[in-house]
Amino acid sequence: MKKTAVRNLLAALIGLWFIGAPWILGFSGHSGAVWSSMAAGFIELVFSMLALGKTGWGSWQHWIAFLTGVWFMMLPFVFSFGLGMTLFILALGVVTVLLNFYNMNEES
C-alpha cells in the first residue's frame, strides 16, 4: 500500500473519530459542538476516501480535507473545551493538516 493511501486512511479514521467524539469525550450536551464535530468528521471521512490515489496541489479533495483539519484545530477554542480535551483535539487537527499537506506535496 502506498504512503499516500495510508495517510488518507489515517485522516479518514480521524474523521470517523470526530463523528463519535461528542459521546467519547462527553460534550454531547452542547448541540453546536456536536453538530460541528459530526459535520467536520463526516467531511473529513468522505473527502479523505475520495482523495485515495490522488496527489499534488491540484487535488481539491485534499484541500477540503486539509481545511477540515484546520477547523478541527479551531473547534476547541470556538466551543471552550477544557485544557486536556483542547490539547487532544488540537493534536488531531494538526495531524490531519499534516497528513493532507504531505499527500498534496507528494509527486505522482
MMTF fields as JSON, N, C-alpha, C and O atoms, coordinates in Angstrom:
{
  "mmtfVersion": "1.0.0",
  "mmtfProducer": "UNKNOWN",
  "numBonds": 431,
  "numAtoms": 432,
  "numGroups": 108,
  "numChains": 1,
  "numModels": 1,
  "chainsPerModel": [1],
  "groupsPerChain": [108],
  "chainIdList": ["A"],
  "bondAtomList": [4, 2, 8, 6, 12, 10, 16, 14, 20, 18, 24, 22, 28, 26, 32, 30, 36, 34, 40, 38, 44, 42, 48, 46, 52, 50, 56, 54, 60, 58, 64, 62, 68, 66, 72, 70, 76, 74, 80, 78, 84, 82, 88, 86, 92, 90, 96, 94, 100, 98, 104, 102, 108, 106, 112, 110, 116, 114, 120, 118, 124, 122, 128, 126, 132, 130, 136, 134, 140, 138, 144, 142, 148, 146, 152, 150, 156, 154, 160, 158, 164, 162, 168, 166, 172, 170, 176, 174, 180, 178, 184, 182, 188, 186, 192, 190, 196, 194, 200, 198, 204, 202, 208, 206, 212, 210, 216, 214, 220, 218, 224, 222, 228, 226, 232, 230, 236, 234, 240, 238, 244, 242, 248, 246, 252, 250, 256, 254, 260, 258, 264, 262, 268, 266, 272, 270, 276, 274, 280, 278, 284, 282, 288, 286, 292, 290, 296, 294, 300, 298, 304, 302, 308, 306, 312, 310, 316, 314, 320, 318, 324, 322, 328, 326, 332, 330, 336, 334, 340, 338, 344, 342, 348, 346, 352, 350, 356, 354, 360, 358, 364, 362, 368, 366, 372, 370, 376, 374, 380, 378, 384, 382, 388, 386, 392, 390, 396, 394, 400, 398, 404, 402, 408, 406, 412, 410, 416, 414, 420, 418, 424, 422, 428, 426],
  "bondOrderList": [1, 1, 1, 1, 1, 1, 1, 1, 1, 1, 1, 1, 1, 1, 1, 1, 1, 1, 1, 1, 1, 1, 1, 1, 1, 1, 1, 1, 1, 1, 1, 1, 1, 1, 1, 1, 1, 1, 1, 1, 1, 1, 1, 1, 1, 1, 1, 1, 1, 1, 1, 1, 1, 1, 1, 1, 1, 1, 1, 1, 1, 1, 1, 1, 1, 1, 1, 1, 1, 1, 1, 1, 1, 1, 1, 1, 1, 1, 1, 1, 1, 1, 1, 1, 1, 1, 1, 1, 1, 1, 1, 1, 1, 1, 1, 1, 1, 1, 1, 1, 1, 1, 1, 1, 1, 1, 1],
  "groupList": [{"groupName": "MET", "atomNameList": ["N", "CA", "C", "O"], "elementList": ["N", "C", "C", "O"], "formalChargeList": [0, 0, 0, 0], "bondAtomList": [1, 0, 2, 1, 3, 2], "bondOrderList": [1, 1, 2], "singleLetterCode": "M", "chemCompType": "L-PEPTIDE LINKING"}, {"groupName": "LYS", "atomNameList": ["N", "CA", "C", "O"], "elementList": ["N", "C", "C", "O"], "formalChargeList": [0, 0, 0, 0], "bondAtomList": [1, 0, 2, 1, 3, 2], "bondOrderList": [1, 1, 2], "singleLetterCode": "K", "chemCompType": "L-PEPTIDE LINKING"}, {"groupName": "THR", "atomNameList": ["N", "CA", "C", "O"], "elementList": ["N", "C", "C", "O"], "formalChargeList": [0, 0, 0, 0], "bondAtomList": [1, 0, 2, 1, 3, 2], "bondOrderList": [1, 1, 2], "singleLetterCode": "T", "chemCompType": "L-PEPTIDE LINKING"}, {"groupName": "ALA", "atomNameList": ["N", "CA", "C", "O"], "elementList": ["N", "C", "C", "O"], "formalChargeList": [0, 0, 0, 0], "bondAtomList": [1, 0, 2, 1, 3, 2], "bondOrderList": [1, 1, 2], "singleLetterCode": "A", "chemCompType": "L-PEPTIDE LINKING"}, {"groupName": "VAL", "atomNameList": ["N", "CA", "C", "O"], "elementList": ["N", "C", "C", "O"], "formalChargeList": [0, 0, 0, 0], "bondAtomList": [1, 0, 2, 1, 3, 2], "bondOrderList": [1, 1, 2], "singleLetterCode": "V", "chemCompType": "L-PEPTIDE LINKING"}, {"groupName": "ARG", "atomNameList": ["N", "CA", "C", "O"], "elementList": ["N", "C", "C", "O"], "formalChargeList": [0, 0, 0, 0], "bondAtomList": [1, 0, 2, 1, 3, 2], "bondOrderList": [1, 1, 2], "singleLetterCode": "R", "chemCompType": "L-PEPTIDE LINKING"}, {"groupName": "ASN", "atomNameList": ["N", "CA", "C", "O"], "elementList": ["N", "C", "C", "O"], "formalChargeList": [0, 0, 0, 0], "bondAtomList": [1, 0, 2, 1, 3, 2], "bondOrderList": [1, 1, 2], "singleLetterCode": "N", "chemCompType": "L-PEPTIDE LINKING"}, {"groupName": "LEU", "atomNameList": ["N", "CA", "C", "O"], "elementList": ["N", "C", "C", "O"], "formalChargeList": [0, 0, 0, 0], "bondAtomList": [1, 0, 2, 1, 3, 2], "bondOrderList": [1, 1, 2], "singleLetterCode": "L", "chemCompType": "L-PEPTIDE LINKING"}, {"groupName": "ILE", "atomNameList": ["N", "CA", "C", "O"], "elementList": ["N", "C", "C", "O"], "formalChargeList": [0, 0, 0, 0], "bondAtomList": [1, 0, 2, 1, 3, 2], "bondOrderList": [1, 1, 2], "singleLetterCode": "I", "chemCompType": "L-PEPTIDE LINKING"}, {"groupName": "GLY", "atomNameList": ["N", "CA", "C", "O"], "elementList": ["N", "C", "C", "O"], "formalChargeList": [0, 0, 0, 0], "bondAtomList": [1, 0, 2, 1, 3, 2], "bondOrderList": [1, 1, 2], "singleLetterCode": "G", "chemCompType": "PEPTIDE LINKING"}, {"groupName": "TRP", "atomNameList": ["N", "CA", "C", "O"], "elementList": ["N", "C", "C", "O"], "formalChargeList": [0, 0, 0, 0], "bondAtomList": [1, 0, 2, 1, 3, 2], "bondOrderList": [1, 1, 2], "singleLetterCode": "W", "chemCompType": "L-PEPTIDE LINKING"}, {"groupName": "PHE", "atomNameList": ["N", "CA", "C", "O"], "elementList": ["N", "C", "C", "O"], "formalChargeList": [0, 0, 0, 0], "bondAtomList": [1, 0, 2, 1, 3, 2], "bondOrderList": [1, 1, 2], "singleLetterCode": "F", "chemCompType": "L-PEPTIDE LINKING"}, {"groupName": "PRO", "atomNameList": ["N", "CA", "C", "O"], "elementList": ["N", "C", "C", "O"], "formalChargeList": [0, 0, 0, 0], "bondAtomList": [1, 0, 2, 1, 3, 2], "bondOrderList": [1, 1, 2], "singleLetterCode": "P", "chemCompType": "L-PEPTIDE LINKING"}, {"groupName": "SER", "atomNameList": ["N", "CA", "C", "O"], "elementList": ["N", "C", "C", "O"], "formalChargeList": [0, 0, 0, 0], "bondAtomList": [1, 0, 2, 1, 3, 2], "bondOrderList": [1, 1, 2], "singleLetterCode": "S", "chemCompType": "L-PEPTIDE LINKING"}, {"groupName": "HIS", "atomNameList": ["N", "CA", "C", "O"], "elementList": ["N", "C", "C", "O"], "formalChargeList": [0, 0, 0, 0], "bondAtomList": [1, 0, 2, 1, 3, 2], "bondOrderList": [1, 1, 2], "singleLetterCode": "H", "chemCompType": "L-PEPTIDE LINKING"}, {"groupName": "GLU", "atomNameList": ["N", "CA", "C", "O"], "elementList": ["N", "C", "C", "O"], "formalChargeList": [0, 0, 0, 0], "bondAtomList": [1, 0, 2, 1, 3, 2], "bondOrderList": [1, 1, 2], "singleLetterCode": "E", "chemCompType": "L-PEPTIDE LINKING"}, {"groupName": "GLN", "atomNameList": ["N", "CA", "C", "O"], "elementList": ["N", "C", "C", "O"], "formalChargeList": [0, 0, 0, 0], "bondAtomList": [1, 0, 2, 1, 3, 2], "bondOrderList": [1, 1, 2], "singleLetterCode": "Q", "chemCompType": "L-PEPTIDE LINKING"}, {"groupName": "TYR", "atomNameList": ["N", "CA", "C", "O"], "elementList": ["N", "C", "C", "O"], "formalChargeList": [0, 0, 0, 0], "bondAtomList": [1, 0, 2, 1, 3, 2], "bondOrderList": [1, 1, 2], "singleLetterCode": "Y", "chemCompType": "L-PEPTIDE LINKING"}],
  "groupTypeList": [0, 1, 1, 2, 3, 4, 5, 6, 7, 7, 3, 3, 7, 8, 9, 7, 10, 11, 8, 9, 3, 12, 10, 8, 7, 9, 11, 13, 9, 14, 13, 9, 3, 4, 10, 13, 13, 0, 3, 3, 9, 11, 8, 15, 7, 4, 11, 13, 0, 7, 3, 7, 9, 1, 2, 9, 10, 9, 13, 10, 16, 14, 10, 8, 3, 11, 7, 2, 9, 4, 10, 11, 0, 0, 7, 12, 11, 4, 11, 13, 11, 9, 7, 9, 0, 2, 7, 11, 8, 7, 3, 7, 9, 4, 4, 2, 4, 7, 7, 6, 11, 17, 6, 0, 6, 15, 15, 13],
  "groupIdList": [1, 2, 3, 4, 5, 6, 7, 8, 9, 10, 11, 12, 13, 14, 15, 16, 17, 18, 19, 20, 21, 22, 23, 24, 25, 26, 27, 28, 29, 30, 31, 32, 33, 34, 35, 36, 37, 38, 39, 40, 41, 42, 43, 44, 45, 46, 47, 48, 49, 50, 51, 52, 53, 54, 55, 56, 57, 58, 59, 60, 61, 62, 63, 64, 65, 66, 67, 68, 69, 70, 71, 72, 73, 74, 75, 76, 77, 78, 79, 80, 81, 82, 83, 84, 85, 86, 87, 88, 89, 90, 91, 92, 93, 94, 95, 96, 97, 98, 99, 100, 101, 102, 103, 104, 105, 106, 107, 108],
  "secStructList": [7, 7, 2, 2, 2, 2, 2, 2, 2, 2, 2, 2, 2, 2, 2, 2, 2, 2, 2, 2, 2, 2, 2, 2, 2, 6, 7, 6, 6, 7, 2, 2, 2, 2, 2, 2, 2, 2, 2, 2, 2, 2, 2, 2, 2, 2, 2, 2, 2, 2, 6, 6, 6, 7, 7, 1, 6, 6, 7, 2, 2, 2, 2, 2, 2, 2, 2, 2, 2, 2, 2, 2, 2, 2, 2, 2, 2, 2, 6, 6, 7, 7, 2, 2, 2, 2, 2, 2, 2, 2, 2, 2, 2, 2, 2, 2, 2, 2, 2, 2, 2, 2, 2, 2, 2, 1, 7, 7],
  "xCoordList": [0.852, 0.0, 0.896, 1.876, 0.542, 1.344, 1.192, 0.188, 2.229, 2.203, 1.019, 0.418, 0.688, -0.426, -1.74, -2.58, -1.919, -3.151, -3.223, -4.29, -2.086, -2.056, -2.405, -3.174, -1.835, -2.136, -3.609, -4.228, -4.171, -5.6, -6.458, -7.427, -6.113, -6.896, -6.784, -7.762, -5.6, -5.448, -6.304, -6.949, -6.307, -7.136, -8.618, -9.398, -9.005, -10.403, -10.772, -11.88, -9.854, -10.107, -10.254, -11.069, -9.468, -9.614, -10.992, -11.644, -11.431, -12.776, -13.84, -14.794, -13.683, -14.624, -14.618, -15.668, -13.435, -13.328, -14.092, -14.775, -13.978, -14.672, -16.188, -16.914, -16.672, -18.116, -18.596, -19.674, -17.812, -18.191, -17.651, -18.004, -16.802, -16.143, -17.081, -16.751, -18.235, -19.1, -19.483, -19.604, -19.67, -20.051, -18.828, -18.88, -17.734, -16.494, -15.912, -15.484, -15.896, -15.288, -16.282, -15.886, -17.562, -18.556, -19.051, -19.439, -19.049, -19.631, -20.912, -21.249, -21.615, -22.842, -23.983, -24.983, -23.852, -24.879, -24.8, -25.715, -23.735, -23.537, -23.848, -22.999, -25.058, -25.525, -24.661, -24.448, -24.167, -23.318, -22.03, -21.606, -21.407, -20.166, -20.415, -19.591, -21.558, -21.895, -22.031, -21.412, -22.841, -23.057, -21.784, -21.524, -21.003, -19.758, -18.779, -18.17, -18.635, -17.733, -18.195, -17.389, -19.488, -20.012, -19.915, -19.533, -20.255, -20.195, -18.758, -18.482, -17.842, -16.44, -15.867, -15.106, -16.223, -15.762, -16.254, -15.498, -17.523, -18.088, -17.392, -17.06, -17.171, -16.477, -15.073, -14.636, -14.364, -13.004, -13.022, -12.21, -13.927, -14.038, -14.295, -13.593, -15.283, -15.668, -14.564, -14.212, -14.015, -13.043, -11.675, -10.914, -11.344, -10.111, -10.237, -9.275, -11.417, -11.637, -11.672, -11.145, -12.285, -12.304, -10.906, -10.641, -10.019, -8.665, -7.723, -6.574, -8.189, -7.333, -6.804, -7.568, -5.496, -4.878, -4.571, -4.034, -4.899, -4.65, -3.502, -3.368, -2.688, -1.601, -1.538, -2.236, -0.703, -0.476, -1.35, -2.374, -0.902, -1.57, -2.902, -3.695, -3.172, -4.434, -5.535, -6.643, -5.244, -6.232, -7.198, -6.884, -8.364, -9.33, -9.841, -10.231, -9.848, -10.291, -9.358, -9.799, -8.054, -7.086, -7.24, -7.093, -7.536, -7.721, -8.898, -8.81, -9.994, -11.156, -10.817, -11.171, -10.127, -9.728, -8.734, -8.787, -7.831, -6.863, -7.583, -7.278, -8.541, -9.282, -10.15, -10.383, -10.625, -11.366, -10.445, -10.866, -9.193, -8.212, -7.981, -7.798, -7.991, -7.869, -9.073, -8.924, -10.266, -11.454, -11.321, -11.703, -10.782, -10.558, -9.692, -9.938, -8.676, -7.793, -8.51, -8.163, -9.495, -10.227, -11.356, -11.755, -11.868, -13.035, -12.955, -13.914, -11.849, -11.846, -11.842, -12.281, -11.355, -11.324, -12.675, -13.065, -13.377, -14.705, -15.695, -16.553, -15.575, -16.547, -16.022, -16.689, -14.862, -14.301, -14.261, -14.884, -13.527, -13.337, -12.27, -11.553, -12.165, -11.125, -9.749, -9.632, -8.714, -7.341, -6.989, -6.457, -7.276, -6.926, -7.604, -6.968, -8.9, -9.651, -9.168, -9.077, -8.859, -8.359, -7.056, -6.9, -6.12, -4.829, -4.989, -4.329, -5.856, -6.079, -6.692, -6.218, -7.737, -8.399, -7.465, -7.438, -6.706, -5.732, -4.685, -4.326, -4.197, -3.205, -3.779, -3.1, -5.022, -5.645, -5.826, -5.682, -6.139, -6.254, -4.927, -4.867, -3.863, -2.527, -2.141, -1.615, -2.396, -2.086, -2.868, -2.316, -4.139, -4.969, -4.408, -4.317, -4.038, -3.466, -2.163, -1.952, -1.299, -0.018, -0.193, 0.492, -1.097, -1.34, -1.764, -1.275, -2.671, -3.136, -2.078, -1.97, -1.298, -0.209, 0.804, 1.218, 1.203, 2.179, 1.624, 2.37, 0.346, -0.24, -0.289, -0.086, -0.556, -0.568, 0.842, 1.031, 1.823, 3.21, 3.864, 4.943, 3.23, 3.759, 3.74, 2.777, 4.823, 4.882, 4.091, 4.107, 3.395, 2.602, 3.473, 2.962],
  "yCoordList": [-1.178, 0.0, 1.238, 1.314, 2.193, 3.408, 4.287, 4.233, 5.101, 6.014, 6.974, 7.294, 7.429, 8.373, 7.721, 8.361, 6.449, 5.743, 5.569, 5.715, 5.258, 5.1, 6.424, 6.454, 7.516, 8.832, 9.192, 9.754, 8.872, 9.135, 8.319, 8.833, 7.063, 6.212, 6.686, 6.639, 7.142, 7.687, 8.941, 9.112, 9.812, 11.021, 10.647, 11.277, 9.63, 9.173, 8.629, 8.866, 7.9, 7.383, 8.519, 8.437, 9.57, 10.736, 11.36, 11.773, 11.429, 11.931, 11.076, 11.602, 9.767, 8.854, 9.065, 9.028, 9.286, 9.533, 10.802, 10.829, 11.858, 13.111, 12.964, 13.703, 12.026, 11.777, 11.268, 11.648, 10.421, 9.882, 10.647, 10.341, 11.636, 12.376, 12.99, 12.971, 13.533, 14.136, 13.152, 13.54, 11.901, 10.905, 10.285, 9.908, 10.18, 9.633, 10.601, 10.185, 11.891, 12.897, 13.568, 14.318, 13.303, 13.792, 15.21, 15.87, 15.699, 17.025, 16.935, 17.853, 15.817, 15.603, 16.527, 16.632, 17.194, 18.126, 19.488, 20.298, 19.759, 21.046, 20.858, 20.396, 21.214, 20.883, 21.486, 20.843, 22.698, 23.309, 22.539, 22.312, 22.137, 21.376, 19.994, 19.479, 19.396, 18.07, 18.137, 17.354, 19.071, 19.176, 19.564, 19.06, 20.441, 20.859, 19.693, 19.473, 18.952, 17.805, 16.727, 16.17, 16.438, 15.398, 15.803, 14.99, 17.046, 17.508, 17.515, 17.026, 18.071, 18.114, 16.7, 16.406, 15.834, 14.446, 13.74, 13.017, 13.95, 13.34, 13.868, 13.099, 15.182, 15.781, 15.204, 14.856, 15.103, 14.544, 13.097, 12.71, 12.312, 10.903, 10.765, 10.019, 11.467, 11.345, 11.837, 11.149, 13.019, 13.575, 12.916, 12.931, 12.346, 11.56, 10.286, 9.853, 9.691, 8.494, 8.853, 8.109, 9.976, 10.412, 10.764, 10.689, 11.145, 11.544, 10.356, 10.539, 9.152, 7.971, 7.924, 8.032, 7.762, 7.669, 9.002, 9.034, 10.096, 11.417, 12.097, 11.954, 12.831, 13.603, 14.955, 15.196, 15.818, 17.109, 18.213, 17.973, 19.432, 20.616, 20.883, 21.675, 20.251, 20.434, 19.494, 19.526, 18.665, 17.712, 18.427, 18.654, 18.777, 19.542, 18.738, 19.319, 17.404, 16.577, 16.755, 16.824, 16.826, 17.046, 18.435, 18.609, 19.425, 20.779, 20.84, 21.482, 20.183, 20.182, 19.465, 19.936, 18.317, 17.586, 18.403, 18.387, 19.114, 19.984, 21.078, 21.309, 21.749, 22.823, 22.288, 22.987, 21.065, 20.444, 20.236, 20.402, 19.875, 19.753, 21.081, 21.125, 22.164, 23.499, 23.759, 24.315, 23.354, 23.519, 22.682, 23.136, 21.463, 20.641, 21.399, 21.336, 22.117, 22.859, 24.041, 24.433, 24.609, 25.753, 25.325, 26.091, 24.13, 23.633, 23.806, 24.303, 23.416, 23.549, 24.994, 25.271, 25.909, 27.31, 27.983, 28.873, 27.559, 28.107, 27.681, 28.465, 26.429, 25.899, 25.812, 25.233, 26.363, 26.473, 25.146, 24.998, 24.191, 22.915, 23.06, 24.06, 22.07, 22.056, 21.859, 21.536, 22.054, 22.005, 20.656, 20.605, 19.569, 18.241, 17.935, 17.459, 18.21, 17.96, 18.877, 18.462, 20.125, 21.077, 20.588, 20.606, 20.151, 19.68, 18.442, 18.317, 17.531, 16.299, 16.601, 16.098, 17.417, 17.763, 18.589, 18.41, 19.485, 20.282, 19.382, 19.594, 18.385, 17.45, 16.68, 16.507, 16.219, 15.508, 16.426, 15.986, 17.688, 18.646, 18.867, 18.914, 19.001, 19.184, 17.958, 18.095, 16.773, 15.536, 15.491, 15.123, 15.86, 15.866, 16.83, 16.491, 18.017, 19.005, 18.474, 18.581, 17.909, 17.4, 16.229, 16.162, 15.31, 14.176, 14.663, 14.171, 15.626, 16.141, 16.987, 16.959, 17.737, 18.52, 17.603, 17.859, 16.537, 15.612, 14.918, 14.671, 14.602, 13.995, 14.977, 14.584, 16.243, 17.231, 17.488, 17.78, 17.383, 17.65, 16.454, 16.591, 15.301, 14.072, 14.178, 14.666, 13.712, 13.671, 12.467, 11.415, 12.607, 11.486, 10.373, 9.359],
  "zCoordList": [0.0, 0.0, 0.0, 0.741, -0.837, -0.951, 0.286, 0.997, 0.52, 1.67, 1.61, 2.636, 0.407, 0.29, 0.706, 1.339, 0.35, 0.735, 2.245, 2.842, 2.861, 4.323, 4.997, 5.957, 4.489, 5.072, 4.888, 5.792, 3.725, 3.505, 4.457, 5.015, 4.646, 5.546, 6.994, 7.74, 7.393, 8.751, 8.931, 9.965, 7.93, 8.004, 8.042, 8.755, 7.283, 7.301, 8.677, 9.159, 9.313, 10.664, 11.674, 12.592, 11.504, 12.38, 12.168, 13.128, 10.919, 10.641, 11.303, 11.876, 11.23, 11.877, 13.387, 14.029, 13.951, 15.389, 15.772, 16.796, 14.951, 15.261, 15.181, 15.846, 14.382, 14.336, 15.69, 16.148, 16.325, 17.632, 18.82, 19.959, 18.582, 19.664, 20.698, 21.884, 20.309, 21.336, 22.445, 23.607, 22.091, 23.094, 23.759, 24.929, 23.019, 23.581, 24.608, 25.685, 24.273, 25.145, 26.086, 26.978, 25.891, 26.829, 26.62, 27.584, 25.381, 25.161, 24.329, 23.582, 24.473, 23.696, 24.123, 23.413, 25.262, 25.712, 25.052, 25.204, 24.327, 23.655, 22.173, 21.41, 21.77, 20.417, 19.309, 18.281, 19.499, 18.479, 18.274, 17.14, 19.37, 19.283, 18.688, 17.932, 19.032, 18.494, 16.978, 16.256, 16.503, 15.063, 14.323, 13.23, 14.897, 14.263, 14.161, 13.114, 15.249, 15.266, 14.29, 13.545, 14.299, 13.411, 11.94, 11.098, 11.629, 10.237, 9.726, 8.63, 10.523, 10.107, 10.004, 9.082, 10.935, 10.879, 9.628, 8.979, 9.289, 8.085, 6.835, 5.933, 6.781, 5.634, 5.513, 4.416, 6.634, 6.613, 6.136, 5.296, 6.658, 6.275, 4.776, 4.093, 4.269, 2.861, 1.931, 0.972, 2.203, 1.272, 1.381, 0.413, 2.516, 2.61, 1.785, 1.151, 1.795, 0.978, -0.516, -1.343, -0.857, -2.257, -2.765, -3.965, -1.856, -2.237, -2.419, -2.823, -2.13, -2.309, -3.741, -4.699, -3.872, -5.186, -5.842, -6.95, -5.184, -5.76, -5.009, -3.794, -5.747, -5.15, -5.85, -6.835, -5.329, -5.968, -5.401, -4.762, -5.662, -5.127, -5.806, -5.297, -6.931, -7.631, -7.168, -7.703, -6.187, -5.675, -4.732, -3.564, -5.246, -4.448, -3.263, -2.25, -3.369, -2.245, -1.045, 0.102, -1.341, -0.259, 0.342, 1.552, -0.495, 0.026, 0.987, 2.034, 0.645, 1.542, 2.841, 3.922, 2.74, 3.944, 4.774, 6.004, 4.101, 4.772, 5.564, 6.734, 4.916, 5.585, 6.719, 7.706, 6.586, 7.684, 8.879, 10.024, 8.622, 9.702, 10.405, 11.621, 9.635, 10.239, 11.147, 12.235, 10.697, 11.546, 12.818, 13.897, 12.705, 13.901, 14.91, 16.114, 14.414, 15.315, 15.959, 17.073, 15.289, 15.84, 16.772, 17.65, 16.594, 17.325, 18.84, 19.431, 19.505, 20.966, 21.453, 22.569, 20.634, 21.041, 20.815, 21.57, 19.785, 19.5, 20.574, 20.98, 21.039, 21.993, 23.425, 24.282, 23.7, 25.062, 25.815, 26.867, 25.268, 25.95, 27.024, 27.061, 27.894, 28.92, 28.297, 27.114, 29.099, 28.597, 27.981, 26.873, 28.68, 28.172, 26.851, 25.91, 26.784, 25.557, 24.438, 23.283, 24.784, 23.791, 23.178, 21.957, 24.013, 23.507, 22.638, 21.606, 23.046, 22.287, 20.92, 19.901, 20.898, 19.637, 18.754, 17.537, 19.363, 18.621, 17.962, 16.803, 18.692, 18.143, 16.954, 15.942, 17.07, 15.949, 14.742, 13.602, 14.984, 13.888, 13.186, 11.958, 13.967, 13.389, 12.565, 11.46, 13.089, 12.357, 11.044, 10.007, 11.083, 9.874, 8.832, 7.652, 9.264, 8.35, 7.75, 6.542, 8.576, 8.079, 7.12, 6.099, 7.43, 6.529, 5.148, 4.131, 5.117, 3.828, 3.138, 1.913, 3.903, 3.325, 2.648, 1.517, 3.337, 2.756, 1.518, 0.57, 1.506, 0.308, -0.855, -2.003, -0.574, -1.655, -2.168, -3.349, -1.293, -1.662, -2.36, -2.938, -2.311, -2.912, -4.436, -5.028, -5.056, -6.526, -7.018, -6.379, -8.15, -8.676, -9.194, -9.669]
}
